[in-house]
């Protein structure tokens, strides 16, 4: 590397880089949404640059203008050769990637100026973190990020590590010599001061004893009145002179008592209508709760509050627990930190608090939305079982809509309900054994207790062929339970067609929802009950199996239903135990705003489902986080339990009411794909002729080529290739890496 000789090319390159760097820097500073000028000072180009760089790199996007200034200065001062330029460009790229990774690790969730930083490392940092976190964990990711950053900075700055090490050791040597000299001077003085203190202390003790001996005999001290044990267990932590500190308040919300007799599913409006032949299941089919509610251990609650304050104080965090809110499964401790305390630091201590409290897991909400406190959720020693019957009996459930769902109890012990009609779709995720299947069964039972088959029809898809088999034959079914992925794809296509048909009916009546349509039909003279449109709920037990074994049409149908089917009265409930990015896509999440996550394996999975961490810290066995539509905070709920015996009783009662009446149209549509895909020897696939044109044009054939060109699934492409082989159009498979012989004549 030599000094620049002032060439015109280098000067022009330097000026261009300075100009680009200035434009990008101004766009980042003044074009963001948090800019005091609101982005108006840089126009749409600046906003676009700020948006793109911020989305991809996050906070590390400021390195982009820095790199422009750096290389501009080098062009101006040095004569840069190609090899050196490539090396330094690679170093800056490594610095950009490692800084994005570090920002995603260190700054994600930090609370600054009443805002929580999300996506600090941008999409690039999140992508790199996903691979490093799965492979080497968070600690290993920190080491990799810091090592790469340090190496790139050292290379770009041209620092000599040997010289730095020599200077460091010299500084340590000088510092050690200075400390030794200070100790030589201070130790004798300290010894003298200790001796003088002992003498002074002994003098004070003797003086006090003499005064006590001269004093009169004191009156007998009155015995202290016994105080309540709970507040005494809570001792002040900060300073001994603060004797007026009050213990935290235990807040117990009074629960609404259920009415003595409640007939589920009958609102006052429905009682005025003539009774139908179908009877809803009686409440006696569900087991009564044992009636034993876990007592609130106030002494343990105060002791845990004291331990929380002690542990946080040990990490240099001052504050106090202001309120304690016991719940059926966890107890919420509201901790108010001292001013100027970073809540992100508190959030990083969940494992330390769990160890101090001897708890399985501790979840920290930093901060509680709309409050100036941090929520610390600690599992109870004894968990309360939430029975489905006590939720069904509650008056709130009786007054709810026809698609009401008894979800469970929140952290205060209050019953929690959701309405699928307003959701309008629901996604459920969780590992095996976390409570996902129990919630699915509770969801179905809740709807059975609210709505009969004349107003509710179910389309159930169960690729695992295990979970929904018990419901085979109930009157609510539109079609026998679908277990094959190809038939499931056809069933979803039928649902899209039914949705479009219903929109046409709504348009003819001049209404905007299925409820308005049914009300208009019922108000007409001589109304035909057959014209009333029932709600259709499509329940998919394992979305991952369906997506992996299905085609692009399957995913497209699911997304299309999620986008448009609300007004038509068609609702989706999808569940998966593999909440990965290829199963739960961004487009699917955008159209299913109501999402529930049980315990998941990692923080990445929690972010995929809920767009926030937390599900990885749940306790399992029904412990869930619920993201309501339009909400910015998560609700923690303990799910209701329905046993296999209760489920069997409900199914037997429903079957005794009558047999299912299947829709012939959906049966015809579902049976078509098997023939159209050419499973029989004499049937040709609908896309067979198009496949022949592709083979003729390319002069070769493979299953993957047909998949790409025709946008079909693997099974369908393989079937077409087998048909071509049987007809002699192509030769036999010659082995890996060898093309089949094509016997098609070229088209003239």
HUSUL-V917389 format. One record per helix or strand of 3 or more residues. SS is the DSSP state (helix for helix, strand for strand). FROM is the first residue (numbers start at 1). LEN is the number of residues. If there is no record, write none. Layout:
SS & FROM & LEN
SS & FROM & LEN
This chain:
helix & 8 & 23
helix & 43 & 35
helix & 82 & 25
helix & 122 & 36
helix & 161 & 54
helix & 229 & 5
helix & 268 & 4
helix & 283 & 3
helix & 298 & 17
strand & 319 & 8
strand & 330 & 8
helix & 343 & 5
helix & 350 & 7
strand & 362 & 4
strand & 374 & 6
helix & 388 & 5
helix & 395 & 4
strand & 404 & 7
strand & 415 & 5
helix & 420 & 4
strand & 426 & 4
helix & 436 & 13
strand & 456 & 6
helix & 469 & 3
helix & 485 & 25
helix & 514 & 10
helix & 529 & 3
strand & 535 & 6
helix & 543 & 7
helix & 552 & 13
strand & 570 & 7
helix & 586 & 6
strand & 594 & 4
helix & 603 & 8
helix & 615 & 3
strand & 623 & 5
strand & 635 & 5
helix & 644 & 13
helix & 664 & 13
helix & 688 & 11
helix & 703 & 8
helix & 714 & 13
